[in-house]
C-alpha cells in the first residue's frame, strides 16, 4: 500500500515566499499541506482547505515555539518549514525537541543562523573567502574620520532594506545611534544581485541562481531576471560553504567601483522572489522537501535558464464566512477535536 501523504506545515503564509511554497506543494499527491500565519487574512491560508489553516503566535513571542510544537503534534505534522526571520532562531534552538516529536525542521543550523542574522559576524566569517566590503560596528569608539563618504549605515540584525541610511554628509553622523545596534559599511556603487542557493543536507551546494531586481514595489521584487554569471555563482557557493549552509538561502551581493562582486548579506530562508528561480528550472521548494522526506537529490551543479518575470496580483475568492474565521492562539492547549 502507498504511504500516507506527508503532512507539511508552512509558516508565514501571508508572505510571498510562503505563497510560492504553497503553490509548489499543493498539487503533490504525496503531501497534505497546512499553512500558518499570525494574520487571519494572510492570503496563503486561503490557498489550502479550511481545516488546514492555522493561526500562530509571533516569532518573538516567548510562547511561540511551544505553541507551534503543540500544534504540529496535534496535526501530525511531518515537516515544518518556517519562512519568517523572527521564527528561525527560536525554532533552531529547539530543534532537538522538535525532532524528538518526529517533525523534520527545514531550517539552517543555529550556528549558520547566528552568522547570517548578525551582519558583522557574517562579514568576519566570510572575509578571506570572498570579497567583503569594510564593515564595522557604529558604537562609542567609532571614528568618522576613518571613513570616506558616502557609506552605508544599517541595522546589524534584520533583513531587507528597512532603516538603511546612505550617509553622504558629516552632519548625518549626529543623528545615528552609537549603541552598537547599527553597522557602517563601505558603499558599493555597482549593480546589486540576489543569488538563490540550494545546499543538500551535507552542505554540498547544488545550485546558485543569480537574479537582478528590475523593479521593486513596497520592498517586493515585481520584475526581474536570472543571469548566468560565473563570478556571482562562485561567490554564493563560497559564502554558503563558509557559513555551513544546508538548505536554501539568498545571498545578496553588489559590485564595487572596479566591477568586482562583493558580499552584502545572507537571508537564511526562502526568498520572496523564489518563484523566478523555480521558473528558471531550479525547483528549490520541491528539492528541499524531497530532502526533508529522505529522498535522494540530483547531483550538482544544476543547470538553469535565463528568464525574466513581471509579477502581478492574483485574487483568491472564498465564501464570506471563511474570511478571517480562524481561532486565535491562547495560553490553553491546542483544542482537541
C-alpha positions in Angstrom: 0.0 0.0 0.0 1.2 3.5 -0.7 2.4 5.6 2.2 0.1 8.2 3.6 0.8 11.7 2.3 3.4 13.7 4.4 1.8 16.5 6.4 3.8 19.7 5.7 3.2 23.0 7.6 4.5 26.2 6.0 4.5 29.3 8.2 4.4 33.0 7.3 1.5 32.2 4.9 1.0 35.9 4.2 4.4 36.4 2.6 5.5 35.9 -1.0 8.0 33.1 -0.1 5.3 31.0 1.7 2.9 31.6 -1.2 5.5 30.2 -3.6 5.9 27.1 -1.4 2.2 26.6 -1.0 1.8 26.8 -4.8 4.7 24.4 -5.3 3.3 21.8 -2.8 -0.5 21.9 -3.1 -0.7 19.7 -6.2 1.7 17.0 -4.8 -0.2 13.8 -4.1 2.3 12.8 -1.5 1.7 15.9 0.6 -1.1 17.2 2.8 -0.4 20.9 3.0 -1.0 23.1 6.1 -0.5 26.8 6.3 0.1 29.1 9.3 0.3 32.8 9.9 -0.3 35.4 12.7 -2.8 37.2 10.5 -6.2 35.5 9.9 -6.4 37.3 6.5 -3.0 36.1 5.2 -3.6 35.1 1.6 -1.6 31.8 1.8 -4.1 30.5 4.4 -6.8 30.5 1.8 -4.7 28.5 -0.7 -5.3 25.4 1.4 -8.5 23.8 2.6 -10.3 25.3 5.6 -9.3 22.6 8.1 -5.6 23.1 7.2 -5.3 26.8 8.2 -3.8 27.8 11.5 -3.2 31.0 13.4 0.3 31.2 15.0 2.0 33.3 17.6 4.6 35.9 16.6 8.1 34.6 16.3 9.3 36.9 19.0 6.6 35.7 21.4 8.3 33.6 24.2 5.4 31.1 23.8 5.8 30.8 20.0 7.8 27.5 19.8 5.8 25.7 22.5 2.5 26.7 20.8 3.8 25.7 17.3 5.2 22.5 18.5 2.0 21.5 20.2 0.1 22.4 17.1 2.4 20.3 15.0 2.0 17.3 17.3 -1.8 17.7 17.3 -1.9 17.9 13.5 0.6 15.1 13.0 3.0 17.3 11.1 5.9 15.5 9.4 7.8 18.6 8.0 7.8 22.1 9.4 9.0 24.9 7.0 9.3 28.4 8.6 9.6 31.4 6.3 9.7 34.3 8.8 13.1 35.7 10.0 11.9 36.0 13.6 10.9 32.4 13.8 14.2 30.9 12.6 16.5 31.1 15.6 13.8 30.2 18.2 13.0 27.1 16.2 16.6 26.2 15.5 17.4 26.4 19.2 14.6 23.9 19.9 15.5 21.6 17.1 16.1 18.6 19.4 12.6 19.0 20.9 11.0 19.3 17.5 12.8 16.3 16.0 12.1 14.3 19.2 8.4 14.7 18.3 9.1 13.2 14.9 9.0 16.5 13.0 11.6 17.4 10.4 12.5 21.1 10.7 13.5 22.7 7.4 15.7 25.4 8.8 19.5 26.2 8.8 21.5 25.3 11.9 21.7 27.6 14.9 25.3 28.3 14.0 24.5 29.3 10.4 21.6 31.5 11.5 23.7 33.3 14.1 26.2 34.2 11.5 23.6 35.3 8.9 21.4 37.3 11.3 24.4 39.3 12.6 25.9 41.1 9.6 29.1 41.9 11.4 29.6 38.2 12.3 28.8 37.3 8.7 31.4 39.7 7.3 34.0 38.3 9.6 33.2 34.7 8.8 33.3 35.3 5.0 36.3 37.7 4.8 39.2 35.8 3.2 36.8 33.5 1.3 35.0 36.2 -0.8 35.3 40.0 -1.3 33.6 41.7 1.6 33.1 45.5 2.0 34.7 47.1 5.0 32.2 46.6 7.9 32.4 47.9 11.5 30.0 48.4 14.4 28.8 52.0 14.9 29.5 52.4 18.7 31.1 54.9 21.0 34.6 54.0 19.6 33.7 54.7 16.0 35.7 57.4 14.4 34.0 59.0 11.3 37.4 60.5 10.3 38.5 57.0 9.3 35.8 56.8 6.5 35.4 58.4 3.2 31.8 59.3 2.4 29.4 58.1 1.2 29.0 55.0 3.4 26.0 52.7 4.2 24.6 52.6 7.8 22.1 49.9 8.5 20.9 47.6 11.4 23.3 45.0 12.5 20.5 42.5 12.6 17.4 42.1 10.4 16.8 41.8 6.7 15.5 43.8 3.8 16.0 47.5 3.1 14.5 48.8 6.3 16.3 51.6 8.2 19.2 51.8 5.8 20.8 55.2 5.6 23.2 56.4 2.9 25.5 58.8 4.8 26.6 61.4 2.4 27.4 64.3 4.7 29.3 64.5 8.0 26.3 66.2 9.7 24.3 62.9 9.3 26.5 61.1 11.9 24.9 63.1 14.7 21.5 61.6 14.2 22.7 57.9 14.3 22.7 55.7 17.3 26.0 54.7 18.9 24.5 51.9 20.9 26.1 49.2 18.8 22.9 48.1 17.0 24.0 49.7 13.7 26.9 49.0 11.5 28.8 51.1 9.0 29.7 49.5 5.6 31.7 50.6 2.6 29.4 51.9 -0.1 29.5 49.8 -3.3 28.2 51.8 -6.3 27.6 48.9 -8.7 24.6 46.7 -9.6 23.0 44.6 -6.8 22.1 40.9 -7.2 20.3 38.3 -5.3 21.6 34.7 -5.6 19.4 31.9 -4.5 21.4 29.0 -3.2 20.5 25.3 -2.5 22.7 23.1 -0.5 22.0 19.4 0.3 21.8 18.2 3.9 25.6 17.6 3.9 26.2 21.2 2.9 27.1 20.5 -0.7 25.9 23.4 -2.9 23.8 22.0 -5.7 22.7 25.3 -7.3 23.3 29.0 -7.2 21.0 31.2 -9.3 21.8 34.9 -9.7 19.0 37.3 -10.4 18.5 41.0 -10.6 15.6 43.1 -9.4 14.4 45.3 -12.3 11.5 46.8 -10.4 10.7 46.9 -6.7 7.3 47.8 -5.2 6.9 48.1 -1.4 10.1 46.1 -0.9 9.0 43.2 -3.1 10.6 42.4 -6.5 7.8 42.7 -9.1 10.1 42.4 -12.2 13.4 40.7 -12.5 15.6 38.3 -14.4 18.1 35.5 -13.9 21.7 35.6 -15.0 24.4 33.2 -16.0 27.3 34.8 -14.2 30.2 32.5 -13.1 31.6 35.1 -10.7 28.3 35.6 -8.8 27.7 31.8 -8.7 31.2 31.2 -7.3 30.8 33.9 -4.7 27.5 32.5 -3.4 28.8 28.9 -3.3 31.9 30.1 -1.3 29.7 32.1 1.1 27.4 29.2 1.8 30.3 26.8 2.3 31.9 29.3 4.7 28.7 29.5 6.8 27.9 25.8 6.7 24.5 26.2 4.9 22.2 23.2 4.5 19.0 24.1 2.7 18.1 27.3 1.0 19.4 30.8 1.4 19.5 34.1 -0.5 22.9 35.8 -0.9 22.9 39.5 -1.5 25.9 40.9 -3.5 26.9 44.1 -5.2 29.6 45.2 -7.5 32.3 47.6 -6.3 33.8 50.5 -8.3 36.0 48.1 -10.1 33.1 45.9 -11.1 34.0 43.1 -8.7 31.2 41.4 -6.9 31.2 41.5 -3.1 29.0 40.1 -0.3 26.4 42.3 1.4 24.4 39.9 3.5 22.7 36.5 3.6 19.0 35.8 4.2 18.9 32.2 5.5 15.4 31.4 4.3 13.3 31.1 1.2 13.3 34.5 -0.5 10.2 36.3 -1.7 11.2 36.1 -5.4 11.9 32.3 -5.3 9.2 31.9 -8.0 11.7 33.3 -10.6 14.3 30.7 -9.6 11.7 27.9 -9.9 10.7 29.2 -13.4 14.4 29.2 -14.4 14.4 25.4 -13.8 15.7 25.0 -10.2 12.6 23.9 -8.2 14.2 24.6 -4.8 11.0 24.3 -2.8 10.4 20.7 -4.0 14.0 19.7 -3.8 14.2 20.9 -0.2 11.0 19.0 0.6 12.3 15.9 -1.1 15.4 16.1 1.1 13.3 16.5 4.2 11.4 13.4 3.2 14.6 11.4 2.9 14.6 11.2 -0.9 17.8 11.5 -2.9 18.7 14.8 -4.6 20.3 15.1 -8.0 24.0 15.9 -8.2 25.1 19.5 -8.8 25.7 21.8 -10.2 22.2 22.0 -11.5 21.6 24.0 -14.7 19.1 26.8 -15.0 17.8 29.1 -17.8 18.0 32.9 -18.1 14.4 34.0 -17.8 12.6 37.2 -16.9 9.4 37.9 -14.9 6.9 40.6 -14.3 4.6 39.8 -11.3 1.0 40.8 -10.7 -1.7 40.5 -8.0 -3.9 37.4 -8.1 -7.2 37.3 -6.3 -8.3 34.5 -4.0 -12.1 34.2 -3.7 -13.9 32.4 -0.9 -17.3 32.3 0.9 -17.7 35.3 3.2 -17.9 33.2 6.3 -14.4 31.8 5.7 -12.5 35.1 5.7 -10.7 35.6 9.0 -12.7 32.8 10.6 -9.7 31.3 12.4 -9.4 30.9 16.2 -6.6 33.0 17.7 -4.0 31.1 19.8 -4.4 31.3 23.6 -2.5 30.1 26.6 -4.6 27.0 26.6 -3.5 23.8 24.9 -4.5 23.4 21.3 -8.1 22.4 21.2 -8.6 18.7 20.8 -11.2 17.6 18.3 
